[in-house]
Amino acid sequence: MTYAGPGSLSTVVDETTKTFDVIVVGAGPAGSAAALEVARAGHSVALVERGPFPGAKNVYGGVVYGRILDELVPRWWEHMPVQRWVTRRSTMVMTPTQALTVDFRTQDWGKPPYNGATAHRADLDSWLAEQAVEAGAVLVPSTVVTSLLRDRTGAVVGVRTDRPDGDLTAGVVIACDGVNSFLAKEAGMYKTGHEAEHLTLGVKQTLALPRQTIEDRFAISGRDGVDIEMLGCTGGIPGGGFLYTNLDSVSIGVVLALTGVSKAKTRPEDLIAELKRHPAIAPLIKGGEQIEYSAHLIPEGGYHAMPELIGDGMLVAGDAAAMCLAAGIWLEGVNFAIGAGMYAGRAAAAAVKSGDVSKTGLAGYRTMLERSFVLTDHRKLRDFPGLVLSDRMQQRYPGLVCDLVQGMFQVDNPLPKPGLRKLLRRATRDNGVRLRDLLRDGWTGMRGLR
Ligand SMILES: Cc1cc2nc3c(=O)[nH]c(=O)nc-3n(C[C@H](O)[C@H](O)[C@H](O)COP(=O)(O)OP(=O)(O)OC[C@H]3O[C@@H](n4cnc5c(N)ncnc54)[C@H](O)[C@@H]3O)c2cc1C
């Protein structure tokens, strides 16, 4: 299971093979995990990807939480193309002139089985697809799936692609085609529509910096890495920011509510530029040369925004099913995609084996998701996305917290130190926060975390 870099996969497309047990659409983390499970179960599977190689078109911030891979690739950390192991996790609350950082570090995360890692998407996606190909999946790159094929009962029986004579048939189609999945929409699985308010726009820059400079500035050494999540840095548009360290580059970006972007006068690239000028960030990235700029949508609605997951002959997994957990202090999509893809692959393989690929035959998918972190975490944190993107959380609380801390540490002699109650009263008043909203939001937050 060695890794030879993106684009190195042998693409074994046999033009005469048109029928598979399972077709997986999209070779992102969800799709490759699904194809790997189906192939391992001994069934034929095609993994259809529109990019020239897996990961070629994919965008993310940069941190993967790999433990879900324990079930797929034993000792994955010895093989996965990692940049750095995240041993420092910071949460920064900001106003234009202030920053309060909760900075946590542990060397426990710098050794097996690890916690989070930074990795480039082209490397990660190609590596995971390679595991599927080695298990027997047929990778079909540079091929766009353009529609579903159905039988007379309406059951999904395959896909149409943009290749000449490019229809492929299968017992089960697994849609892993990412956010705004047109396959799930075409199948009518997004009953309520996939409204813009459930989407955020992620915009990211990768800045090259010498390895030693990164290690000096972020106080790390060897393969240790840093993950900084930020709140209060998006100029009034609901969202957040991030800064991650790679070996010899850093990724910096903002995630913005799509509805806010369309109303705002500021462009996303201006917000990143502003973030890069912030006094808490500028010294960390000084001199960094931009080597990549990318943007992509994120399904941020969570549990409330998920479509139906199972149809006759069809499953939906990963971002296609809005399974990205984007809840303020968490931005986890890849692990949820891998988990959901793995369970979808298992359910599809079991259905093919039993000869029942109907909605009933595929029902095991939902059971597996319910029993795992995928739906458990989403259900538990279902109110978080709304809370995190609320005006109070975005506009008022960062100022409140920063003012409170500034008041505590500011020495205004000859005046005596103000009491905490006075500081709280002043900070709530200055930031337009009502105590009862603060208590209610605190309660919502605590309930989600319990
Ligand atoms: C800016 C940003 C920062 C993020 N940061 C993080 C982070 O740090 N950590 C984290 O865990 N998650 C992060 N996420 C979320 C994460 O990227 C997604 O949750 C994850 O990629 C979902 O995986 P997926 O396989 O479901 O979909 P995708 O990764 O989107 O893969 C879908 C695949 O389907 C292919 N495809 C689409 N349509 C077709 C078609 N019609 N025919 C053939 N192929 C098709 C695409 O080319 C793609 O390869 C971030 C997202 C963004 C945008």
Ligand as a Chemical Component Dictionary entry (heavy atoms), coordinates in Angstrom:
data_LIG
# 
_chem_comp.id                   LIG 
_chem_comp.type                 NON-POLYMER 
_chem_comp.pdbx_formal_charge   0 
_chem_comp.three_letter_code    LIG 
# 
loop_
_chem_comp_atom.comp_id 
_chem_comp_atom.atom_id 
_chem_comp_atom.alt_atom_id 
_chem_comp_atom.type_symbol 
_chem_comp_atom.charge 
_chem_comp_atom.model_Cartn_x 
_chem_comp_atom.model_Cartn_y 
_chem_comp_atom.model_Cartn_z 
_chem_comp_atom.pdbx_ordinal 
LIG C1  C1  C 0 -12.793 25.934 2.459   1  
LIG C2  C2  C 0 -13.141 24.600 3.075   2  
LIG C3  C3  C 0 -12.461 24.199 4.208   3  
LIG C4  C4  C 0 -12.731 22.933 4.752   4  
LIG N1  N1  N 0 -11.949 22.505 5.779   5  
LIG C5  C5  C 0 -12.088 21.239 6.233   6  
LIG C6  C6  C 0 -11.156 20.712 7.158   7  
LIG O1  O1  O 0 -10.166 21.332 7.505   8  
LIG N2  N2  N 0 -11.360 19.452 7.613   9  
LIG C7  C7  C 0 -12.412 18.684 7.183   10 
LIG O2  O2  O 0 -12.533 17.528 7.636   11 
LIG N3  N3  N 0 -13.296 19.161 6.285   12 
LIG C8  C8  C 0 -13.145 20.400 5.785   13 
LIG N4  N4  N 0 -14.007 20.870 4.823   14 
LIG C9  C9  C 0 -15.126 20.018 4.381   15 
LIG C10 C10 C 0 -14.648 18.863 3.491   16 
LIG O3  O3  O 0 -13.889 19.379 2.436   17 
LIG C11 C11 C 0 -15.845 18.098 2.935   18 
LIG O4  O4  O 0 -16.762 17.818 3.961   19 
LIG C12 C12 C 0 -15.387 16.775 2.304   20 
LIG O5  O5  O 0 -14.528 17.024 1.231   21 
LIG C13 C13 C 0 -16.589 15.963 1.805   22 
LIG O6  O6  O 0 -16.138 14.839 1.096   23 
LIG P1  P1  P 0 -17.049 14.197 -0.040  24 
LIG O7  O7  O 0 -16.319 13.008 -0.538  25 
LIG O8  O8  O 0 -18.421 14.004 0.479   26 
LIG O9  O9  O 0 -17.181 15.307 -1.164  27 
LIG P2  P2  P 0 -16.049 15.983 -2.057  28 
LIG O10 O10 O 0 -14.755 15.986 -1.342  29 
LIG O11 O11 O 0 -16.609 17.273 -2.500  30 
LIG O12 O12 O 0 -15.912 14.993 -3.297  31 
LIG C14 C14 C 0 -16.889 14.929 -4.296  32 
LIG C15 C15 C 0 -16.243 14.337 -5.533  33 
LIG O13 O13 O 0 -17.233 14.117 -6.516  34 
LIG C16 C16 C 0 -16.750 14.535 -7.780  35 
LIG N5  N5  N 0 -17.938 14.832 -8.593  36 
LIG C17 C17 C 0 -18.876 15.792 -8.358  37 
LIG N6  N6  N 0 -19.843 15.743 -9.289  38 
LIG C18 C18 C 0 -19.503 14.731 -10.125 39 
LIG C19 C19 C 0 -20.122 14.180 -11.292 40 
LIG N7  N7  N 0 -21.274 14.663 -11.766 41 
LIG N8  N8  N 0 -19.508 13.156 -11.923 42 
LIG C20 C20 C 0 -18.336 12.647 -11.453 43 
LIG N9  N9  N 0 -17.712 13.134 -10.351 44 
LIG C21 C21 C 0 -18.301 14.144 -9.695  45 
LIG C22 C22 C 0 -15.879 15.740 -7.443  46 
LIG O14 O14 O 0 -14.944 16.038 -8.453  47 
LIG C23 C23 C 0 -15.218 15.270 -6.152  48 
LIG O15 O15 O 0 -14.018 14.539 -6.385  49 
LIG C24 C24 C 0 -13.761 22.105 4.221   50 
LIG C25 C25 C 0 -14.459 22.541 3.079   51 
LIG C26 C26 C 0 -14.129 23.762 2.489   52 
LIG C27 C27 C 0 -14.861 24.155 1.239   53 
# 
loop_
_chem_comp_bond.comp_id 
_chem_comp_bond.atom_id_1 
_chem_comp_bond.atom_id_2 
_chem_comp_bond.value_order 
_chem_comp_bond.pdbx_ordinal 
LIG C1  C2  SING 1  
LIG C2  C3  SING 2  
LIG C2  C26 DOUB 3  
LIG C3  C4  DOUB 4  
LIG C4  N1  SING 5  
LIG C4  C24 SING 6  
LIG N1  C5  DOUB 7  
LIG C5  C6  SING 8  
LIG C5  C8  SING 9  
LIG C6  O1  DOUB 10 
LIG C6  N2  SING 11 
LIG N2  C7  SING 12 
LIG C7  O2  DOUB 13 
LIG C7  N3  SING 14 
LIG N3  C8  DOUB 15 
LIG C8  N4  SING 16 
LIG N4  C9  SING 17 
LIG N4  C24 SING 18 
LIG C9  C10 SING 19 
LIG C10 O3  SING 20 
LIG C10 C11 SING 21 
LIG C11 O4  SING 22 
LIG C11 C12 SING 23 
LIG C12 O5  SING 24 
LIG C12 C13 SING 25 
LIG C13 O6  SING 26 
LIG O6  P1  SING 27 
LIG P1  O7  DOUB 28 
LIG P1  O8  SING 29 
LIG P1  O9  SING 30 
LIG O9  P2  SING 31 
LIG P2  O10 DOUB 32 
LIG P2  O11 SING 33 
LIG P2  O12 SING 34 
LIG O12 C14 SING 35 
LIG C14 C15 SING 36 
LIG C15 O13 SING 37 
LIG C15 C23 SING 38 
LIG O13 C16 SING 39 
LIG C16 N5  SING 40 
LIG C16 C22 SING 41 
LIG N5  C17 SING 42 
LIG N5  C21 SING 43 
LIG C17 N6  DOUB 44 
LIG N6  C18 SING 45 
LIG C18 C19 SING 46 
LIG C18 C21 DOUB 47 
LIG C19 N7  SING 48 
LIG C19 N8  DOUB 49 
LIG N8  C20 SING 50 
LIG C20 N9  DOUB 51 
LIG N9  C21 SING 52 
LIG C22 O14 SING 53 
LIG C22 C23 SING 54 
LIG C23 O15 SING 55 
LIG C24 C25 DOUB 56 
LIG C25 C26 SING 57 
LIG C26 C27 SING 58 
# 
